[in-house]
Amino acid sequence: MLESDAPGAGCSTRNGGQISASIKPDYRRMASRYGTEIAKSVVQTGHNALHWIEEHIDQLEIDCAFQRCGRFYGAHSAKAFSTLRNKITDPAPGISISANVIPQNEQQQYIDSDHYYGGIIFHDHCSLDPGRYHQGLLQKAESLGVIIASNARVTGITGSRGQFVVQTTRGNLQASETIVATNGYSDNLLPWVRKRIIPIGSYMIATEALPVDTVKRLIPGGRVITDTRKLVVYYRPSPDNQRILFGARVSMTESDPARAVGLMHHELCVRFPELSSTKVSHSWMGFVAYTFDDMPHFGDINGIHYSMGYCGSGVSLSSYSGVQLAKKIIGQPFDDAFSRTEFESRFYYSRRPWFLAPSIAWYRFYDAFMS
């Protein structure tokens, strides 16, 4: 395994540690475009990954503070609450969702805040410590004889299946099969992939240590929280219940995470005004990978396998997809849902997401005045 930096230096250890069945397009949108069979298979794969990861962690005996804590999905407006309620009562056919609609007058059981207009509680959603999860995977791979080369950026891949030559900054290798899994850190190694992946910075802060009772009161049950805004935020207690971890996209362009602290802290205090005097102890960021259809994809191009585009839900989807891709390579039955839709590009996009700033400006307006 070749890493351009130290293993885990990217968003695989810098994410919010939230796990859901999050396939961004809803079933009806996918069904109208791809047909009911493919739409159902994609939704089902999201649920497969959600339920698989606990078994995966148990099997590998990874100590990563995993818990099936549930998710509160808050409605930021009355209109958004109505949309949420319709969504939960009209799921994909044949797929069971363990969730309940929570009216505004009952939401204090799930979040000690008046910010939302009610929401949905997804009982099966989970959380973990992403750094410890990554470390556990790394140690397990090394124990099985996997050679992990750090600071070995791949600069080129030539040849074809069965006889690839992989060129790196630390020398060349020969390989019969090659997998590119660069996700939000994809560069021009494979221009075909780079034209289909949109790297987006996701920023996080951690509050200073708080009384455990305060954290448990603000977010009962240690749940993970997201909401219905286009510019989504996500937050949760730290595994030790001493801090609140808060993530969002707050700037028009990529920025030093330290410069985003003020805006992030403001968004946190909008939801929990009592934290207005609480300081921020840490800030960080990582790149997630979005796609033009908001869905993950895996397959191969010129014999080179790829798996990426998890759209902010990579903790479970990347792990699950990696296993499915491995099964494909060794000839075992595998879940092929993410290989059944076209991995789209756009003629106006090649390397830099120039459209990100105007998109964020539009989403801010939409969240404030149209939703």
JOQUIDA-V574607 format. One record per backbone hydrogen bond with DSSP energy under -0.5 kcal/mol. NH is the residue of the N-H (numbers start at 0). CO is the residue of the C=O. Records with the same first field share a line. If there is no record, write none. Layout:
# JOQUIDA-V574607
NH->CO ; CO
This chain:
# JOQUIDA-V574607
2->0 ; 148
8->5
12->9
13->9
18->125
22->20
23->21 ; 293
29->25
30->26
31->27
32->28 ; 29
33->29
34->29 ; 30
38->34
39->35
40->36
41->37
42->38
43->39
44->40
45->41
46->42
47->43
48->44
49->45
50->46
51->47
52->48
54->50
55->51
56->52
57->53
58->54
59->55
60->56 ; 57
61->56
62->60
63->61
66->126
68->66
69->124
70->121
71->223
72->70 ; 119
73->71 ; 225
74->117
75->73
79->370
80->76
81->77
82->78
83->79
84->80
85->81
86->82
87->83
88->84
89->85 ; 86
94->91
95->93
98->96
99->120
101->118
102->100
105->102
106->102 ; 103
108->105
109->106
110->106
111->217
112->110
116->74
118->101
119->72
120->99
121->70 ; 119
122->97 ; 120
123->97
124->121
125->18
126->66
127->16
128->63
129->127
132->128
133->129
134->130
135->131
136->132
137->133
138->134
139->135
140->136
141->137
142->138
143->139 ; 140
144->141
145->140
147->145
148->0 ; 146
149->147
150->4
151->2
154->152 ; 166
155->166
157->164
161->175
162->159
163->174
164->157
165->172
166->155 ; 164
167->170
168->152
170->167
172->165
174->163
179->304
180->178
184->181
185->182
189->186
190->187
192->189
193->189
194->190
195->192
196->192
197->289
198->196
199->287
201->285
202->247
203->283
204->245
205->281
206->243
207->278
209->241
213->210
214->210
215->211
216->212
217->213
218->214
219->216
221->218
222->219
223->69
224->234
225->71
226->232
227->73
231->229
233->246
234->224
235->244
236->222
237->242
240->237
244->235
245->204 ; 243
246->233
247->202
248->231
249->247
258->255
259->255 ; 256
260->257
263->259
264->260
265->261
266->262
267->263
268->264
269->265
270->266 ; 267
271->267
274->271
275->272
277->274
280->205
281->205
283->203
285->201
287->199 ; 285
289->197 ; 287
293->290
296->307
297->337
298->305
300->303
303->300
304->177 ; 302
305->298
306->179
307->296
310->288
312->309
316->312
317->313
318->313 ; 314
319->315
320->316
321->317
322->318
323->319
324->320
325->321
326->322
327->323
328->324
329->325
330->327
331->326
335->333
338->335
339->336
343->341
345->194
348->345
353->351
355->352
358->354
359->355
360->356
361->357
362->358
363->359
364->360
365->361
366->362
367->363
368->364
369->365
370->365
